[in-house]
Structure formats: structure tokens, C-alpha cells
């Protein structure tokens, strides 16, 4: 099955989809670590000599549940259903997948996987959840030439962490999966806006009623739809799967200083509502003038026919 590897320990993983899927859990000495762990998943449909798509799969930061091996196991059905190879580096004892040694090891193990298997270099993607989702952004943007697209899930990230590298995403597809209860004002909307403004081809799925979790319903179907989007790379606008309608100019500016009074672009006497991102009504009125004495963050203003997302800063 290997092209040129003799030191790896192979364990057969009996998937719920196919019993011939293979998971490899092994280690190599790397830098200061005498035994740096990693895992791979090889779908049962893999054929040596046929270029195959692959995902760099980056695990969350929770040492009680997650490492490279368990993250590969989590995504094994996805790999089998979509005929993709998974490359899952391990973040070590502290569980963080983006320490300097981990970042270097990620590049090393990716390069090695290309030697061991017939991975199509034009079909390498990155996927990660939580801290791994953050690293999907940071490692992906810092090494964007390696990847055909990014799939961050519930990324535990602040926009400041990609401010200096967000311009690298120009022309690449990104599919963002996130929970509507997982601090979207910080972890979702600002990231999507930055991707769009820097020329990415973006699609999103904001999962209603979902918090910071990978254990959401229809996980396989949702991730497969995301992968289909990345493969097709056919988009012109960002689509957020929520109740929010397409943005219109109810507000002339969609970034407003807290305490500022503005003139709404509505008909005289037209009613409006201001909602939190998760859909809760905060204010209602029918005046053309409004003072935004709200906490900093993202909100939605809507009338009977239109809605618009805006930021209080």
C-alpha cells in the first residue's frame, strides 16, 4: 500500500461505511520530540497510481477527547464517502495544533504523505474544528499555495489573528461551518467579511441552534456539501444560511460608532426592528432617526421587506 515507508504501524479501522478502510497511527522523531504522532485515513476506494484528493485535518484543543488519531476517526466516514485521504498531525501534550513545532511538523507530514501516496497536488484541502478551525485559517493562509480550499468548522478565532494574512485568500474557495450559538459576532461574521473583502470565493452554513460543537446533526451531509462547493469552486457571492435576508441600504454605513445617531433610509412612519444575530428582538420603532446605544458587536436591522447586518464599534 505504501510507496516507500517501513516504520509505520498500520491499524485496520472498521468503518461504519466500509470495513476495508485503513487508518494508520504512527510517529516519527521530529525536532525536539523523539516521538511525534500523526494519523492517516486511506479510503477503501484508494488505488495506487490514481491521483486522489486529500484533506489536512487539524484537531481541536481538548486533550480529554482530541488528538490526531481521534480527529481522523471523527472524519473517517467523511473520507470514505468522498474518497479522500486524511492527514492528521498531532498537537502533542499541550493539545494545541499550532505551536511552532506543530506547524513545522504539519508541513513535514504533508510532504511525506505526498511521497507515500498518490495525492493530487491540485486537490489538497484543509479542514479543522475549534482550535483546528483557527489553524485552518492561520496555517492555510500562511501556506495558501498548498491548498485548493479551506473548510473551517466552529473556528475559535478572533479577526485580529488573520488581519496580516487575510489578503492571501484572494481567488480561493472557503466554506465556513459555524454554530449560531458559538459567538458568531466574533468568530464568524468578521471572518466571513474579511474573506469576502480579500477576494475569496465564500459559502457558509450558520447552523441554527448549534453551539461550539462538532456533534451536530447530519454532520456527514453538511461536510460533504461543503466539500462539493470547494471542488466546484463556482460562486460569485457569499450566502449565509440563516433567516437574514440580502443586505440593503437601510443604513448608509454598516459600521456605526456606539452612541451615534443616524438617519435610517426608510419611508416616514415605516416600522423597523433591531435583532441580535441569533434572531432575538432588541428594539423596535418607526422613527427615521435612531441612536445606537447598544453593546459592541453585530446586529440586524430589518423592516417589513428588507434587512441589513451592521456592526456597533
Secondary structure as GFF3:
##gff-version 3
##sequence-region A 1 313
A	DSSP	beta_strand	10	12	.	.	.	ID=ss1
A	DSSP	beta_strand	22	30	.	.	.	ID=ss2
A	DSSP	beta_strand	33	42	.	.	.	ID=ss3
A	DSSP	beta_strand	52	58	.	.	.	ID=ss4
A	DSSP	alpha_helix	68	74	.	.	.	ID=ss5
A	DSSP	alpha_helix	76	82	.	.	.	ID=ss6
A	DSSP	beta_strand	85	89	.	.	.	ID=ss7
A	DSSP	alpha_helix	100	116	.	.	.	ID=ss8
A	DSSP	beta_strand	119	129	.	.	.	ID=ss9
A	DSSP	alpha_helix	131	142	.	.	.	ID=ss10
A	DSSP	three_ten_helix	144	146	.	.	.	ID=ss11
A	DSSP	beta_strand	149	153	.	.	.	ID=ss12
A	DSSP	three_ten_helix	159	161	.	.	.	ID=ss13
A	DSSP	three_ten_helix	166	169	.	.	.	ID=ss14
A	DSSP	beta_strand	173	179	.	.	.	ID=ss15
A	DSSP	alpha_helix	184	187	.	.	.	ID=ss16
A	DSSP	alpha_helix	189	197	.	.	.	ID=ss17
A	DSSP	beta_strand	201	207	.	.	.	ID=ss18
A	DSSP	alpha_helix	219	232	.	.	.	ID=ss19
A	DSSP	beta_strand	255	256	.	.	.	ID=ss20
A	DSSP	beta_strand	261	263	.	.	.	ID=ss21
A	DSSP	beta_strand	272	276	.	.	.	ID=ss22
A	DSSP	beta_strand	281	285	.	.	.	ID=ss23
A	DSSP	beta_strand	289	291	.	.	.	ID=ss24
A	DSSP	beta_strand	297	302	.	.	.	ID=ss25
A	DSSP	beta_strand	307	312	.	.	.	ID=ss26
###
